Amino acid sequence: QVQLVESGGGLVQPGGSLRLSCAASGNIFSMYDMGWYRQAPGKQRELVARITSARSTNYADSVKGRFTISRDNDRNTTDLQMNSLKPEDTAVYYCNAVHIVWRRTYWGQGTQVTVSS
């Protein structure tokens, strides 16, 4: 079992920055690929960024060059640095963990990000 708790969401003006953090407890953190997803009202949940256990990363086209995902296996955390935020980035952001062998998936409860002037 893995428990995921997100933090760092909030209200920010367009062009601003936020840093989301996901704290994981439970099984060995390094055995999980970690990701951030988001879901805006009326839309499907979509992948924002992923970082594998080997630290390979990939990003949605809409956030490339603006968002950066990282992980700290000593602290069992995954962060998402979000810069140059746009109103269309407004969504609930969810942390995701997938076991690299068994592919079991876990989700956090989500944190709201609102980009508005």
Phi and psi in degrees as a GROMACS rama.xvg file:
@    title "Ramachandran Plot"
@    xaxis  label "Phi"
@    yaxis  label "Psi"
@TYPE xy
-129.684  132.766  VAL-2
-108.547  132.551  GLN-3
-119.614  130.991  LEU-4
-129.193  119.151  VAL-5
-91.2002  153.674  GLU-6
-152.118  164.298  SER-7
104.982  -3.8382  GLY-8
-71.4764  173.349  GLY-9
160.04  -166.357  GLY-10
-101.599  130.973  LEU-11
-141.939  150.257  VAL-12
-78.2751  154.809  GLN-13
-54.2682  137.606  PRO-14
90.0953  -10.4102  GLY-15
-82.5884  -175.167  GLY-16
-131.368  151.419  SER-17
-143.245  153.162  LEU-18
-124.034  117.765  ARG-19
-93.7437  145.257  LEU-20
-130.32  142.769  SER-21
-124.164  119.261  CYS-22
-101.094  128.898  ALA-23
-111.868  138.608  ALA-24
-130.775  155.189  SER-25
119.537  -126.026  GLY-26
-73.9176  178.491  ASN-27
-61.153  115.136  ILE-28
-60.5604  -37.2261  PHE-29
-67.772  -11.1923  SER-30
-89.7113  9.64309  MET-31
-122.492  137.319  TYR-32
-78.8644  136.561  ASP-33
-115.551  148.752  MET-34
-149.972  163.308  GLY-35
-120.622  130.405  TRP-36
-120.467  165.064  TYR-37
-143.597  154.708  ARG-38
-139.596  117.508  GLN-39
-91.6427  158.326  ALA-40
-56.3405  129.829  PRO-41
77.3877  5.17916  GLY-42
-121.756  162.125  LYS-43
-76.8953  154.943  GLN-44
-66.4086  136.872  ARG-45
-132.322  151.482  GLU-46
-71.4839  133.77  LEU-47
-101.009  -51.9619  VAL-48
-158.618  151.01  ALA-49
-138.211  144.742  ARG-50
-133.004  125.033  ILE-51
-81.2181  174.348  THR-52
-62.3989  -26.4719  SER-53
-89.068  5.8584  ALA-54
72.4979  18.5135  ARG-55
-74.7215  141.058  SER-56
-124.024  152.147  THR-57
-147.03  154.067  ASN-58
-133.913  151.627  TYR-59
-65.3475  145.6  ALA-60
-56.7351  -34.023  ASP-61
-69.3413  -16.0061  SER-62
-117.294  -3.39191  VAL-63
-57.8191  134.178  LYS-64
84.9739  -10.1691  GLY-65
-115.81  -34.4232  ARG-66
-109.65  148.836  PHE-67
-136.621  127.629  THR-68
-101.329  143.988  ILE-69
-145.91  166.171  SER-70
-142.879  150.895  ARG-71
-128.757  102.932  ASP-72
-71.7848  -18.2301  ASN-73
-77.1569  -35.2126  ASP-74
-97.2941  -4.59987  ARG-75
57.5683  46.6827  ASN-76
-130.413  152.093  THR-77
-128.342  127.802  THR-78
-114.119  153.401  ASP-79
-128.363  107.895  LEU-80
-86.8816  123.038  GLN-81
-118.184  116.51  MET-82
-116.05  163.592  ASN-83
49.4412  48.5526  SER-84
-65.4678  146.416  LEU-85
-121.208  156.859  LYS-86
-55.7109  -32.3899  PRO-87
-72.3709  -5.48777  GLU-88
-83.2498  -6.06722  ASP-89
-62.0145  124.729  THR-90
-178.574  171.186  ALA-91
-88.8037  127.791  VAL-92
-103.295  130.705  TYR-93
-117.805  137.876  TYR-94
-86.646  143.613  CYS-95
-135.563  140.526  ASN-96
-131.159  134.011  ALA-97
-129.326  123.724  VAL-98
-64.427  134.657  HIS-99
-71.04  -18.8251  ILE-100
-105.423  -55.6836  VAL-101
-84.407  -13.4696  TRP-102
62.3806  20.3546  ARG-103
-70.7625  138.938  ARG-104
-113.958  141.025  THR-105
-130.281  150.072  TYR-106
-129.186  146.762  TRP-107
-83.5005  179.032  GLY-108
-83.6627  -14.6531  GLN-109
97.8955  153.405  GLY-110
-137.533  135.829  THR-111
-81.3312  131.869  GLN-112
-119.766  123.291  VAL-113
-123.233  123.656  THR-114
-111.811  109.802  VAL-115
-158.637  148.049  SER-116
